[in-house]
Amino acid sequence: MHIAIDAAATSFFKNGTYDVGDKPHSPDELLALYSDLSKEFSLLSIEDPFEENAFDDFARLQATGSATIIGDDLTTTNVSRIQQAVAKKSIRAVIIKPNQIGTLSETLDAMQLARQNDIDCIVSHRSGETNDDFIADLAYAFGVFGLKAGALRKPERAVKYERLAHISKKRL
């Protein structure tokens, strides 16, 4: 079993610090906290460990090699933001949300850019998702690192996993 954290740090970033526990943490303190957690629990990954424009802080954490650093709010399935993350070595994986960027062409461009730069892709649902199972097909066809569709308790999430199971059986 592996542990992965989706920190969504933008949500607790205020006035240049991160509100964690009983006191605000500087980016350096938060980086140290993530490093300690990664060592103690052998974290597989940390998604959005810093606020959405902190490319350099992402890169500093990625450089520690403690866990795979994933960009979601940092990259927003946007080619120019992924290019910036690649240039700064901020991430080793990226969340891809087709309905975030708007078109299939833009989604594929983002995925291709990531692949060309050895960045793993994780195709993901979004809150307010429908029963459409297209992201399962996209994930399978592109051979991505993972699919993030949430817990099976909601039908709009379960259909994505059911589609993956169907594709897998068909391919055998």
CNS distance restraints for C-alpha pairs under 8 A (distance, minus, plus):
assign (resid   2 and name CA) (resid  42 and name CA) 7.52 0.50 0.50
assign (resid   2 and name CA) (resid  43 and name CA) 6.57 0.50 0.50
assign (resid   2 and name CA) (resid  44 and name CA) 5.80 0.50 0.50
assign (resid   3 and name CA) (resid  41 and name CA) 7.43 0.50 0.50
assign (resid   3 and name CA) (resid  42 and name CA) 7.39 0.50 0.50
assign (resid   3 and name CA) (resid  43 and name CA) 5.14 0.50 0.50
assign (resid   3 and name CA) (resid  44 and name CA) 5.65 0.50 0.50
assign (resid   3 and name CA) (resid  45 and name CA) 7.27 0.50 0.50
assign (resid   4 and name CA) (resid  43 and name CA) 5.86 0.50 0.50
assign (resid   4 and name CA) (resid  44 and name CA) 5.32 0.50 0.50
assign (resid   4 and name CA) (resid  45 and name CA) 4.74 0.50 0.50
assign (resid   4 and name CA) (resid  46 and name CA) 5.90 0.50 0.50
assign (resid   4 and name CA) (resid  47 and name CA) 7.80 0.50 0.50
assign (resid   5 and name CA) (resid  43 and name CA) 7.76 0.50 0.50
assign (resid   5 and name CA) (resid  45 and name CA) 6.24 0.50 0.50
assign (resid   5 and name CA) (resid  46 and name CA) 4.75 0.50 0.50
assign (resid   5 and name CA) (resid  47 and name CA) 6.03 0.50 0.50
assign (resid   6 and name CA) (resid  46 and name CA) 5.88 0.50 0.50
assign (resid   6 and name CA) (resid  47 and name CA) 4.49 0.50 0.50
assign (resid   6 and name CA) (resid  48 and name CA) 6.38 0.50 0.50
assign (resid   6 and name CA) (resid  49 and name CA) 7.52 0.50 0.50
assign (resid   7 and name CA) (resid  46 and name CA) 6.81 0.50 0.50
assign (resid   7 and name CA) (resid  47 and name CA) 5.86 0.50 0.50
assign (resid   7 and name CA) (resid  48 and name CA) 5.60 0.50 0.50
assign (resid   7 and name CA) (resid  49 and name CA) 5.34 0.50 0.50
assign (resid   7 and name CA) (resid  50 and name CA) 7.85 0.50 0.50
assign (resid   8 and name CA) (resid  12 and name CA) 7.82 0.50 0.50
assign (resid   8 and name CA) (resid  47 and name CA) 6.95 0.50 0.50
assign (resid   8 and name CA) (resid  48 and name CA) 5.10 0.50 0.50
assign (resid   8 and name CA) (resid  49 and name CA) 6.55 0.50 0.50
assign (resid   8 and name CA) (resid  50 and name CA) 7.44 0.50 0.50
assign (resid   8 and name CA) (resid  51 and name CA) 7.58 0.50 0.50
assign (resid   8 and name CA) (resid  73 and name CA) 7.58 0.50 0.50
assign (resid   9 and name CA) (resid  13 and name CA) 6.19 0.50 0.50
assign (resid   9 and name CA) (resid  18 and name CA) 7.40 0.50 0.50
assign (resid   9 and name CA) (resid  48 and name CA) 5.98 0.50 0.50
assign (resid   9 and name CA) (resid  49 and name CA) 5.52 0.50 0.50
assign (resid   9 and name CA) (resid  50 and name CA) 4.90 0.50 0.50
assign (resid   9 and name CA) (resid  51 and name CA) 5.15 0.50 0.50
assign (resid   9 and name CA) (resid  52 and name CA) 7.79 0.50 0.50
assign (resid  10 and name CA) (resid  48 and name CA) 7.79 0.50 0.50
assign (resid  10 and name CA) (resid  50 and name CA) 6.47 0.50 0.50
assign (resid  10 and name CA) (resid  51 and name CA) 4.05 0.50 0.50
assign (resid  10 and name CA) (resid  52 and name CA) 5.88 0.50 0.50
assign (resid  10 and name CA) (resid  73 and name CA) 7.89 0.50 0.50
assign (resid  11 and name CA) (resid  51 and name CA) 7.78 0.50 0.50
assign (resid  12 and name CA) (resid  18 and name CA) 5.56 0.50 0.50
assign (resid  12 and name CA) (resid  19 and name CA) 5.45 0.50 0.50
assign (resid  12 and name CA) (resid  20 and name CA) 7.51 0.50 0.50
assign (resid  13 and name CA) (resid  17 and name CA) 5.65 0.50 0.50
assign (resid  13 and name CA) (resid  18 and name CA) 4.46 0.50 0.50
assign (resid  13 and name CA) (resid  19 and name CA) 6.40 0.50 0.50
assign (resid  13 and name CA) (resid  51 and name CA) 6.39 0.50 0.50
assign (resid  14 and name CA) (resid  18 and name CA) 6.24 0.50 0.50
assign (resid  14 and name CA) (resid  19 and name CA) 7.25 0.50 0.50
assign (resid  16 and name CA) (resid  26 and name CA) 7.35 0.50 0.50
assign (resid  17 and name CA) (resid  24 and name CA) 5.74 0.50 0.50
assign (resid  17 and name CA) (resid  25 and name CA) 5.45 0.50 0.50
assign (resid  17 and name CA) (resid  26 and name CA) 5.01 0.50 0.50
assign (resid  17 and name CA) (resid  27 and name CA) 6.79 0.50 0.50
assign (resid  18 and name CA) (resid  24 and name CA) 5.30 0.50 0.50
assign (resid  18 and name CA) (resid  25 and name CA) 4.98 0.50 0.50
assign (resid  18 and name CA) (resid  26 and name CA) 6.38 0.50 0.50
assign (resid  18 and name CA) (resid  27 and name CA) 7.32 0.50 0.50
assign (resid  18 and name CA) (resid  30 and name CA) 7.51 0.50 0.50
assign (resid  19 and name CA) (resid  23 and name CA) 6.14 0.50 0.50
assign (resid  19 and name CA) (resid  24 and name CA) 4.41 0.50 0.50
assign (resid  19 and name CA) (resid  25 and name CA) 6.26 0.50 0.50
assign (resid  20 and name CA) (resid  24 and name CA) 5.96 0.50 0.50
assign (resid  20 and name CA) (resid  25 and name CA) 6.57 0.50 0.50
assign (resid  25 and name CA) (resid  29 and name CA) 5.53 0.50 0.50
assign (resid  25 and name CA) (resid  30 and name CA) 5.91 0.50 0.50
assign (resid  26 and name CA) (resid  30 and name CA) 6.20 0.50 0.50
assign (resid  27 and name CA) (resid  31 and name CA) 6.07 0.50 0.50
assign (resid  27 and name CA) (resid  50 and name CA) 7.56 0.50 0.50
assign (resid  27 and name CA) (resid  57 and name CA) 7.04 0.50 0.50
assign (resid  28 and name CA) (resid  32 and name CA) 6.29 0.50 0.50
assign (resid  29 and name CA) (resid  33 and name CA) 6.23 0.50 0.50
assign (resid  30 and name CA) (resid  34 and name CA) 6.21 0.50 0.50
assign (resid  31 and name CA) (resid  35 and name CA) 6.16 0.50 0.50
assign (resid  31 and name CA) (resid  57 and name CA) 7.89 0.50 0.50
assign (resid  31 and name CA) (resid  61 and name CA) 6.26 0.50 0.50
assign (resid  32 and name CA) (resid  36 and name CA) 6.14 0.50 0.50
assign (resid  33 and name CA) (resid  37 and name CA) 6.16 0.50 0.50
assign (resid  34 and name CA) (resid  38 and name CA) 5.98 0.50 0.50
assign (resid  35 and name CA) (resid  39 and name CA) 6.27 0.50 0.50
assign (resid  35 and name CA) (resid  61 and name CA) 7.73 0.50 0.50
assign (resid  35 and name CA) (resid  64 and name CA) 7.74 0.50 0.50
assign (resid  35 and name CA) (resid  66 and name CA) 6.22 0.50 0.50
assign (resid  36 and name CA) (resid  40 and name CA) 6.11 0.50 0.50
assign (resid  37 and name CA) (resid  41 and name CA) 5.87 0.50 0.50
assign (resid  37 and name CA) (resid  42 and name CA) 7.65 0.50 0.50
assign (resid  37 and name CA) (resid  43 and name CA) 7.29 0.50 0.50
assign (resid  38 and name CA) (resid  42 and name CA) 5.02 0.50 0.50
assign (resid  38 and name CA) (resid  43 and name CA) 4.71 0.50 0.50
assign (resid  38 and name CA) (resid  44 and name CA) 8.00 0.50 0.50
assign (resid  38 and name CA) (resid  66 and name CA) 5.81 0.50 0.50
assign (resid  38 and name CA) (resid  67 and name CA) 6.49 0.50 0.50
assign (resid  39 and name CA) (resid  43 and name CA) 7.33 0.50 0.50
assign (resid  39 and name CA) (resid  66 and name CA) 6.94 0.50 0.50
assign (resid  42 and name CA) (resid  67 and name CA) 7.75 0.50 0.50
assign (resid  43 and name CA) (resid  66 and name CA) 7.58 0.50 0.50
assign (resid  43 and name CA) (resid  67 and name CA) 5.80 0.50 0.50
assign (resid  44 and name CA) (resid  67 and name CA) 5.41 0.50 0.50
assign (resid  44 and name CA) (resid  68 and name CA) 6.21 0.50 0.50
assign (resid  45 and name CA) (resid  67 and name CA) 4.89 0.50 0.50
assign (resid  45 and name CA) (resid  68 and name CA) 4.39 0.50 0.50
assign (resid  45 and name CA) (resid  69 and name CA) 5.71 0.50 0.50
assign (resid  45 and name CA) (resid  70 and name CA) 6.91 0.50 0.50
assign (resid  46 and name CA) (resid  67 and name CA) 6.62 0.50 0.50
assign (resid  46 and name CA) (resid  68 and name CA) 6.33 0.50 0.50
assign (resid  46 and name CA) (resid  69 and name CA) 5.13 0.50 0.50
assign (resid  46 and name CA) (resid  70 and name CA) 6.04 0.50 0.50
assign (resid  47 and name CA) (resid  69 and name CA) 5.94 0.50 0.50
assign (resid  47 and name CA) (resid  70 and name CA) 4.42 0.50 0.50
assign (resid  47 and name CA) (resid  71 and name CA) 5.95 0.50 0.50
assign (resid  47 and name CA) (resid  72 and name CA) 6.90 0.50 0.50
assign (resid  48 and name CA) (resid  52 and name CA) 7.29 0.50 0.50
assign (resid  48 and name CA) (resid  69 and name CA) 7.58 0.50 0.50
assign (resid  48 and name CA) (resid  70 and name CA) 6.25 0.50 0.50
assign (resid  48 and name CA) (resid  71 and name CA) 5.54 0.50 0.50
assign (resid  48 and name CA) (resid  72 and name CA) 6.17 0.50 0.50
assign (resid  48 and name CA) (resid  73 and name CA) 6.45 0.50 0.50
assign (resid  48 and name CA) (resid  74 and name CA) 6.80 0.50 0.50
assign (resid  49 and name CA) (resid  58 and name CA) 7.00 0.50 0.50
assign (resid  49 and name CA) (resid  69 and name CA) 7.74 0.50 0.50
assign (resid  50 and name CA) (resid  54 and name CA) 6.15 0.50 0.50
assign (resid  50 and name CA) (resid  57 and name CA) 6.85 0.50 0.50
assign (resid  50 and name CA) (resid  58 and name CA) 6.59 0.50 0.50
assign (resid  51 and name CA) (resid  73 and name CA) 7.84 0.50 0.50
assign (resid  51 and name CA) (resid  74 and name CA) 7.43 0.50 0.50
assign (resid  52 and name CA) (resid  73 and name CA) 5.21 0.50 0.50
assign (resid  52 and name CA) (resid  74 and name CA) 4.34 0.50 0.50
assign (resid  52 and name CA) (resid  75 and name CA) 7.87 0.50 0.50
assign (resid  53 and name CA) (resid  74 and name CA) 6.09 0.50 0.50
assign (resid  54 and name CA) (resid  58 and name CA) 6.30 0.50 0.50
assign (resid  54 and name CA) (resid  74 and name CA) 7.63 0.50 0.50
assign (resid  55 and name CA) (resid  59 and name CA) 6.21 0.50 0.50
assign (resid  55 and name CA) (resid  74 and name CA) 7.39 0.50 0.50
assign (resid  55 and name CA) (resid  84 and name CA) 7.81 0.50 0.50
assign (resid  55 and name CA) (resid  85 and name CA) 6.33 0.50 0.50
assign (resid  55 and name CA) (resid  88 and name CA) 6.83 0.50 0.50
assign (resid  55 and name CA) (resid  90 and name CA) 5.74 0.50 0.50
assign (resid  56 and name CA) (resid  60 and name CA) 6.23 0.50 0.50
assign (resid  56 and name CA) (resid  88 and name CA) 6.81 0.50 0.50
assign (resid  56 and name CA) (resid  90 and name CA) 6.70 0.50 0.50
assign (resid  57 and name CA) (resid  61 and name CA) 6.34 0.50 0.50
assign (resid  57 and name CA) (resid  90 and name CA) 7.68 0.50 0.50
assign (resid  58 and name CA) (resid  62 and name CA) 6.05 0.50 0.50
assign (resid  58 and name CA) (resid  69 and name CA) 7.29 0.50 0.50
assign (resid  58 and name CA) (resid  90 and name CA) 4.82 0.50 0.50
assign (resid  58 and name CA) (resid  91 and name CA) 6.80 0.50 0.50
assign (resid  59 and name CA) (resid  63 and name CA) 6.01 0.50 0.50
assign (resid  59 and name CA) (resid  88 and name CA) 6.38 0.50 0.50
assign (resid  59 and name CA) (resid  89 and name CA) 5.42 0.50 0.50
assign (resid  59 and name CA) (resid  90 and name CA) 3.73 0.50 0.50
assign (resid  59 and name CA) (resid  91 and name CA) 6.72 0.50 0.50
assign (resid  60 and name CA) (resid  64 and name CA) 6.78 0.50 0.50
assign (resid  60 and name CA) (resid  90 and name CA) 7.48 0.50 0.50
assign (resid  61 and name CA) (resid  65 and name CA) 7.40 0.50 0.50
assign (resid  61 and name CA) (resid  66 and name CA) 7.66 0.50 0.50
assign (resid  61 and name CA) (resid  69 and name CA) 7.56 0.50 0.50
assign (resid  62 and name CA) (resid  66 and name CA) 7.30 0.50 0.50
assign (resid  62 and name CA) (resid  67 and name CA) 7.27 0.50 0.50
assign (resid  62 and name CA) (resid  68 and name CA) 6.93 0.50 0.50
assign (resid  62 and name CA) (resid  69 and name CA) 5.77 0.50 0.50
assign (resid  62 and name CA) (resid  89 and name CA) 7.52 0.50 0.50
assign (resid  62 and name CA) (resid  90 and name CA) 6.19 0.50 0.50
assign (resid  62 and name CA) (resid  91 and name CA) 6.32 0.50 0.50
assign (resid  62 and name CA) (resid  92 and name CA) 7.58 0.50 0.50
assign (resid  68 and name CA) (resid  91 and name CA) 7.41 0.50 0.50
assign (resid  68 and name CA) (resid  92 and name CA) 5.86 0.50 0.50
assign (resid  68 and name CA) (resid  93 and name CA) 6.99 0.50 0.50
assign (resid  69 and name CA) (resid  90 and name CA) 7.54 0.50 0.50
assign (resid  69 and name CA) (resid  91 and name CA) 5.05 0.50 0.50
assign (resid  69 and name CA) (resid  92 and name CA) 5.63 0.50 0.50
assign (resid  69 and name CA) (resid  93 and name CA) 6.38 0.50 0.50
assign (resid  70 and name CA) (resid  91 and name CA) 5.56 0.50 0.50
assign (resid  70 and name CA) (resid  92 and name CA) 6.21 0.50 0.50
assign (resid  70 and name CA) (resid  93 and name CA) 4.63 0.50 0.50
assign (resid  70 and name CA) (resid  94 and name CA) 5.24 0.50 0.50
assign (resid  70 and name CA) (resid  95 and name CA) 6.99 0.50 0.50
assign (resid  71 and name CA) (resid  75 and name CA) 5.62 0.50 0.50
assign (resid  71 and name CA) (resid  76 and name CA) 7.92 0.50 0.50
assign (resid  71 and name CA) (resid  91 and name CA) 6.18 0.50 0.50
assign (resid  71 and name CA) (resid  93 and name CA) 6.47 0.50 0.50
assign (resid  71 and name CA) (resid  94 and name CA) 4.81 0.50 0.50
assign (resid  71 and name CA) (resid  95 and name CA) 6.12 0.50 0.50
assign (resid  72 and name CA) (resid  76 and name CA) 5.55 0.50 0.50
assign (resid  72 and name CA) (resid  77 and name CA) 7.47 0.50 0.50
assign (resid  72 and name CA) (resid  94 and name CA) 6.16 0.50 0.50
assign (resid  72 and name CA) (resid  95 and name CA) 4.99 0.50 0.50
assign (resid  72 and name CA) (resid  96 and name CA) 7.59 0.50 0.50
assign (resid  74 and name CA) (resid  81 and name CA) 7.23 0.50 0.50
assign (resid  75 and name CA) (resid  79 and name CA) 7.91 0.50 0.50
assign (resid  75 and name CA) (resid  81 and name CA) 4.95 0.50 0.50
assign (resid  75 and name CA) (resid  82 and name CA) 5.34 0.50 0.50
assign (resid  75 and name CA) (resid  85 and name CA) 7.36 0.50 0.50
assign (resid  75 and name CA) (resid  94 and name CA) 7.27 0.50 0.50
assign (resid  75 and name CA) (resid  95 and name CA) 7.85 0.50 0.50
assign (resid  76 and name CA) (resid  81 and name CA) 7.32 0.50 0.50
assign (resid  76 and name CA) (resid  95 and name CA) 7.66 0.50 0.50
assign (resid  76 and name CA) (resid  96 and name CA) 7.54 0.50 0.50
assign (resid  76 and name CA) (resid  97 and name CA) 7.68 0.50 0.50
assign (resid  76 and name CA) (resid 100 and name CA) 7.01 0.50 0.50
assign (resid  76 and name CA) (resid 101 and name CA) 7.23 0.50 0.50
assign (resid  77 and name CA) (resid  81 and name CA) 7.86 0.50 0.50
assign (resid  77 and name CA) (resid  82 and name CA) 7.36 0.50 0.50
assign (resid  77 and name CA) (resid  94 and name CA) 7.92 0.50 0.50
assign (resid  77 and name CA) (resid  95 and name CA) 6.94 0.50 0.50
assign (resid  77 and name CA) (resid  96 and name CA) 5.25 0.50 0.50
assign (resid  77 and name CA) (resid  97 and name CA) 6.14 0.50 0.50
assign (resid  77 and name CA) (resid  98 and name CA) 7.46 0.50 0.50
assign (resid  77 and name CA) (resid 100 and name CA) 6.78 0.50 0.50
assign (resid  77 and name CA) (resid 101 and name CA) 5.81 0.50 0.50
assign (resid  77 and name CA) (resid 107 and name CA) 6.76 0.50 0.50
assign (resid  77 and name CA) (resid 110 and name CA) 6.11 0.50 0.50
assign (resid  78 and name CA) (resid  82 and name CA) 6.11 0.50 0.50
assign (resid  78 and name CA) (resid 101 and name CA) 6.46 0.50 0.50
assign (resid  78 and name CA) (resid 106 and name CA) 7.79 0.50 0.50
assign (resid  78 and name CA) (resid 110 and name CA) 6.33 0.50 0.50
assign (resid  79 and name CA) (resid  83 and name CA) 6.02 0.50 0.50
assign (resid  79 and name CA) (resid 106 and name CA) 7.79 0.50 0.50
assign (resid  79 and name CA) (resid 109 and name CA) 6.98 0.50 0.50
assign (resid  79 and name CA) (resid 110 and name CA) 5.09 0.50 0.50
assign (resid  79 and name CA) (resid 113 and name CA) 7.26 0.50 0.50
assign (resid  80 and name CA) (resid  84 and name CA) 6.27 0.50 0.50
assign (resid  81 and name CA) (resid  85 and name CA) 6.21 0.50 0.50
assign (resid  82 and name CA) (resid  86 and name CA) 6.09 0.50 0.50
assign (resid  82 and name CA) (resid 110 and name CA) 7.30 0.50 0.50
assign (resid  82 and name CA) (resid 113 and name CA) 7.70 0.50 0.50
assign (resid  82 and name CA) (resid 114 and name CA) 7.28 0.50 0.50
assign (resid  83 and name CA) (resid  87 and name CA) 6.09 0.50 0.50
assign (resid  83 and name CA) (resid 113 and name CA) 7.71 0.50 0.50
assign (resid  84 and name CA) (resid  88 and name CA) 6.22 0.50 0.50
assign (resid  85 and name CA) (resid  89 and name CA) 5.80 0.50 0.50
assign (resid  85 and name CA) (resid  90 and name CA) 4.94 0.50 0.50
assign (resid  85 and name CA) (resid  91 and name CA) 6.37 0.50 0.50
assign (resid  86 and name CA) (resid  90 and name CA) 6.43 0.50 0.50
assign (resid  86 and name CA) (resid  91 and name CA) 7.06 0.50 0.50
assign (resid  86 and name CA) (resid 117 and name CA) 7.12 0.50 0.50
assign (resid  91 and name CA) (resid 119 and name CA) 7.32 0.50 0.50
assign (resid  92 and name CA) (resid 118 and name CA) 7.47 0.50 0.50
assign (resid  92 and name CA) (resid 119 and name CA) 4.97 0.50 0.50
assign (resid  92 and name CA) (resid 120 and name CA) 6.28 0.50 0.50
assign (resid  93 and name CA) (resid 119 and name CA) 4.92 0.50 0.50
assign (resid  93 and name CA) (resid 120 and name CA) 4.30 0.50 0.50
assign (resid  93 and name CA) (resid 121 and name CA) 5.71 0.50 0.50
assign (resid  93 and name CA) (resid 122 and name CA) 7.23 0.50 0.50
assign (resid  94 and name CA) (resid 114 and name CA) 7.52 0.50 0.50
assign (resid  94 and name CA) (resid 119 and name CA) 6.79 0.50 0.50
assign (resid  94 and name CA) (resid 120 and name CA) 6.22 0.50 0.50
assign (resid  94 and name CA) (resid 121 and name CA) 5.13 0.50 0.50
assign (resid  94 and name CA) (resid 122 and name CA) 6.11 0.50 0.50
assign (resid  95 and name CA) (resid 121 and name CA) 6.08 0.50 0.50
assign (resid  95 and name CA) (resid 122 and name CA) 4.88 0.50 0.50
assign (resid  95 and name CA) (resid 123 and name CA) 5.90 0.50 0.50
assign (resid  95 and name CA) (resid 124 and name CA) 6.34 0.50 0.50
assign (resid  96 and name CA) (resid 107 and name CA) 7.26 0.50 0.50
assign (resid  96 and name CA) (resid 110 and name CA) 7.78 0.50 0.50
assign (resid  96 and name CA) (resid 111 and name CA) 7.32 0.50 0.50
assign (resid  96 and name CA) (resid 121 and name CA) 6.55 0.50 0.50
assign (resid  96 and name CA) (resid 122 and name CA) 5.86 0.50 0.50
assign (resid  96 and name CA) (resid 123 and name CA) 4.65 0.50 0.50
assign (resid  96 and name CA) (resid 124 and name CA) 5.81 0.50 0.50
assign (resid  97 and name CA) (resid 101 and name CA) 7.04 0.50 0.50
assign (resid  97 and name CA) (resid 107 and name CA) 7.54 0.50 0.50
assign (resid  97 and name CA) (resid 123 and name CA) 6.10 0.50 0.50
assign (resid  97 and name CA) (resid 124 and name CA) 5.26 0.50 0.50
assign (resid  97 and name CA) (resid 125 and name CA) 6.29 0.50 0.50
assign (resid  97 and name CA) (resid 126 and name CA) 7.09 0.50 0.50
assign (resid  98 and name CA) (resid 102 and name CA) 6.39 0.50 0.50
assign (resid  98 and name CA) (resid 103 and name CA) 6.80 0.50 0.50
assign (resid  98 and name CA) (resid 104 and name CA) 6.51 0.50 0.50
assign (resid  98 and name CA) (resid 107 and name CA) 5.47 0.50 0.50
assign (resid  98 and name CA) (resid 135 and name CA) 7.75 0.50 0.50
assign (resid  99 and name CA) (resid 103 and name CA) 7.18 0.50 0.50
assign (resid  99 and name CA) (resid 126 and name CA) 7.94 0.50 0.50
assign (resid 101 and name CA) (resid 106 and name CA) 6.61 0.50 0.50
assign (resid 101 and name CA) (resid 107 and name CA) 6.64 0.50 0.50
assign (resid 102 and name CA) (resid 106 and name CA) 7.14 0.50 0.50
assign (resid 102 and name CA) (resid 107 and name CA) 7.72 0.50 0.50
assign (resid 103 and name CA) (resid 107 and name CA) 6.26 0.50 0.50
assign (resid 104 and name CA) (resid 108 and name CA) 6.10 0.50 0.50
assign (resid 105 and name CA) (resid 109 and name CA) 6.14 0.50 0.50
assign (resid 106 and name CA) (resid 110 and name CA) 6.20 0.50 0.50
assign (resid 107 and name CA) (resid 111 and name CA) 6.27 0.50 0.50
assign (resid 108 and name CA) (resid 112 and name CA) 5.94 0.50 0.50
assign (resid 109 and name CA) (resid 113 and name CA) 6.10 0.50 0.50
assign (resid 110 and name CA) (resid 114 and name CA) 6.26 0.50 0.50
assign (resid 111 and name CA) (resid 115 and name CA) 6.13 0.50 0.50
assign (resid 111 and name CA) (resid 121 and name CA) 6.64 0.50 0.50
assign (resid 112 and name CA) (resid 116 and name CA) 6.09 0.50 0.50
assign (resid 113 and name CA) (resid 117 and name CA) 6.43 0.50 0.50
assign (resid 114 and name CA) (resid 118 and name CA) 6.29 0.50 0.50
assign (resid 114 and name CA) (resid 119 and name CA) 4.76 0.50 0.50
assign (resid 114 and name CA) (resid 120 and name CA) 6.75 0.50 0.50
assign (resid 114 and name CA) (resid 121 and name CA) 6.95 0.50 0.50
assign (resid 115 and name CA) (resid 119 and name CA) 5.56 0.50 0.50
assign (resid 115 and name CA) (resid 120 and name CA) 6.67 0.50 0.50
assign (resid 115 and name CA) (resid 121 and name CA) 7.53 0.50 0.50
assign (resid 120 and name CA) (resid 144 and name CA) 6.86 0.50 0.50
assign (resid 120 and name CA) (resid 145 and name CA) 5.80 0.50 0.50
assign (resid 121 and name CA) (resid 144 and name CA) 5.31 0.50 0.50
assign (resid 121 and name CA) (resid 145 and name CA) 5.64 0.50 0.50
assign (resid 121 and name CA) (resid 146 and name CA) 6.96 0.50 0.50
assign (resid 122 and name CA) (resid 139 and name CA) 7.64 0.50 0.50
assign (resid 122 and name CA) (resid 144 and name CA) 6.05 0.50 0.50
assign (resid 122 and name CA) (resid 145 and name CA) 5.65 0.50 0.50
assign (resid 122 and name CA) (resid 146 and name CA) 4.63 0.50 0.50
assign (resid 122 and name CA) (resid 147 and name CA) 5.45 0.50 0.50
assign (resid 122 and name CA) (resid 148 and name CA) 6.72 0.50 0.50
assign (resid 123 and name CA) (resid 135 and name CA) 6.68 0.50 0.50
assign (resid 123 and name CA) (resid 138 and name CA) 7.70 0.50 0.50
assign (resid 123 and name CA) (resid 139 and name CA) 5.86 0.50 0.50
assign (resid 123 and name CA) (resid 144 and name CA) 7.25 0.50 0.50
assign (resid 123 and name CA) (resid 146 and name CA) 6.44 0.50 0.50
assign (resid 123 and name CA) (resid 147 and name CA) 4.91 0.50 0.50
assign (resid 123 and name CA) (resid 148 and name CA) 6.13 0.50 0.50
assign (resid 124 and name CA) (resid 135 and name CA) 7.25 0.50 0.50
assign (resid 124 and name CA) (resid 147 and name CA) 5.81 0.50 0.50
assign (resid 124 and name CA) (resid 148 and name CA) 4.50 0.50 0.50
assign (resid 124 and name CA) (resid 149 and name CA) 5.85 0.50 0.50
assign (resid 125 and name CA) (resid 129 and name CA) 6.44 0.50 0.50
assign (resid 125 and name CA) (resid 135 and name CA) 7.40 0.50 0.50
assign (resid 125 and name CA) (resid 148 and name CA) 6.36 0.50 0.50
assign (resid 125 and name CA) (resid 149 and name CA) 5.22 0.50 0.50
assign (resid 125 and name CA) (resid 150 and name CA) 7.76 0.50 0.50
assign (resid 129 and name CA) (resid 156 and name CA) 6.43 0.50 0.50
assign (resid 129 and name CA) (resid 157 and name CA) 7.89 0.50 0.50
assign (resid 130 and name CA) (resid 156 and name CA) 5.44 0.50 0.50
assign (resid 131 and name CA) (resid 155 and name CA) 6.88 0.50 0.50
assign (resid 131 and name CA) (resid 156 and name CA) 4.23 0.50 0.50
assign (resid 131 and name CA) (resid 157 and name CA) 7.32 0.50 0.50
assign (resid 131 and name CA) (resid 159 and name CA) 6.44 0.50 0.50
assign (resid 132 and name CA) (resid 156 and name CA) 7.26 0.50 0.50
assign (resid 132 and name CA) (resid 159 and name CA) 7.49 0.50 0.50
assign (resid 132 and name CA) (resid 160 and name CA) 7.68 0.50 0.50
assign (resid 133 and name CA) (resid 137 and name CA) 7.19 0.50 0.50
assign (resid 133 and name CA) (resid 159 and name CA) 5.98 0.50 0.50
assign (resid 133 and name CA) (resid 160 and name CA) 4.83 0.50 0.50
assign (resid 133 and name CA) (resid 163 and name CA) 6.50 0.50 0.50
assign (resid 134 and name CA) (resid 138 and name CA) 6.26 0.50 0.50
assign (resid 134 and name CA) (resid 160 and name CA) 7.65 0.50 0.50
assign (resid 135 and name CA) (resid 139 and name CA) 5.95 0.50 0.50
assign (resid 135 and name CA) (resid 160 and name CA) 7.09 0.50 0.50
assign (resid 136 and name CA) (resid 140 and name CA) 6.15 0.50 0.50
assign (resid 136 and name CA) (resid 147 and name CA) 7.20 0.50 0.50
assign (resid 136 and name CA) (resid 160 and name CA) 5.39 0.50 0.50
assign (resid 136 and name CA) (resid 161 and name CA) 7.14 0.50 0.50
assign (resid 136 and name CA) (resid 163 and name CA) 6.24 0.50 0.50
assign (resid 136 and name CA) (resid 164 and name CA) 5.67 0.50 0.50
assign (resid 137 and name CA) (resid 141 and name CA) 5.90 0.50 0.50
assign (resid 137 and name CA) (resid 163 and name CA) 7.50 0.50 0.50
assign (resid 137 and name CA) (resid 164 and name CA) 7.19 0.50 0.50
assign (resid 137 and name CA) (resid 167 and name CA) 7.89 0.50 0.50
assign (resid 138 and name CA) (resid 142 and name CA) 6.04 0.50 0.50
assign (resid 139 and name CA) (resid 143 and name CA) 5.99 0.50 0.50
assign (resid 139 and name CA) (resid 144 and name CA) 5.44 0.50 0.50
assign (resid 139 and name CA) (resid 146 and name CA) 7.20 0.50 0.50
assign (resid 139 and name CA) (resid 147 and name CA) 6.39 0.50 0.50
assign (resid 140 and name CA) (resid 144 and name CA) 6.74 0.50 0.50
assign (resid 140 and name CA) (resid 164 and name CA) 7.33 0.50 0.50
assign (resid 149 and name CA) (resid 157 and name CA) 5.54 0.50 0.50
assign (resid 149 and name CA) (resid 158 and name CA) 7.98 0.50 0.50
assign (resid 149 and name CA) (resid 160 and name CA) 6.90 0.50 0.50
assign (resid 149 and name CA) (resid 161 and name CA) 7.72 0.50 0.50
assign (resid 150 and name CA) (resid 157 and name CA) 6.13 0.50 0.50
assign (resid 151 and name CA) (resid 157 and name CA) 6.81 0.50 0.50
assign (resid 151 and name CA) (resid 158 and name CA) 7.72 0.50 0.50
assign (resid 152 and name CA) (resid 157 and name CA) 5.85 0.50 0.50
assign (resid 152 and name CA) (resid 158 and name CA) 4.94 0.50 0.50
assign (resid 153 and name CA) (resid 157 and name CA) 7.46 0.50 0.50
assign (resid 153 and name CA) (resid 158 and name CA) 7.14 0.50 0.50
assign (resid 154 and name CA) (resid 158 and name CA) 6.28 0.50 0.50
assign (resid 155 and name CA) (resid 159 and name CA) 6.17 0.50 0.50
assign (resid 156 and name CA) (resid 160 and name CA) 7.32 0.50 0.50
assign (resid 157 and name CA) (resid 161 and name CA) 7.13 0.50 0.50
assign (resid 158 and name CA) (resid 162 and name CA) 6.12 0.50 0.50
assign (resid 159 and name CA) (resid 163 and name CA) 6.00 0.50 0.50
assign (resid 160 and name CA) (resid 164 and name CA) 6.38 0.50 0.50
assign (resid 161 and name CA) (resid 165 and name CA) 6.24 0.50 0.50
assign (resid 162 and name CA) (resid 166 and name CA) 6.19 0.50 0.50
assign (resid 163 and name CA) (resid 167 and name CA) 6.16 0.50 0.50
assign (resid 164 and name CA) (resid 168 and name CA) 6.09 0.50 0.50
assign (resid 165 and name CA) (resid 169 and name CA) 6.20 0.50 0.50
assign (resid 166 and name CA) (resid 170 and name CA) 6.16 0.50 0.50
assign (resid 167 and name CA) (resid 171 and name CA) 6.19 0.50 0.50
assign (resid 168 and name CA) (resid 172 and name CA) 6.51 0.50 0.50
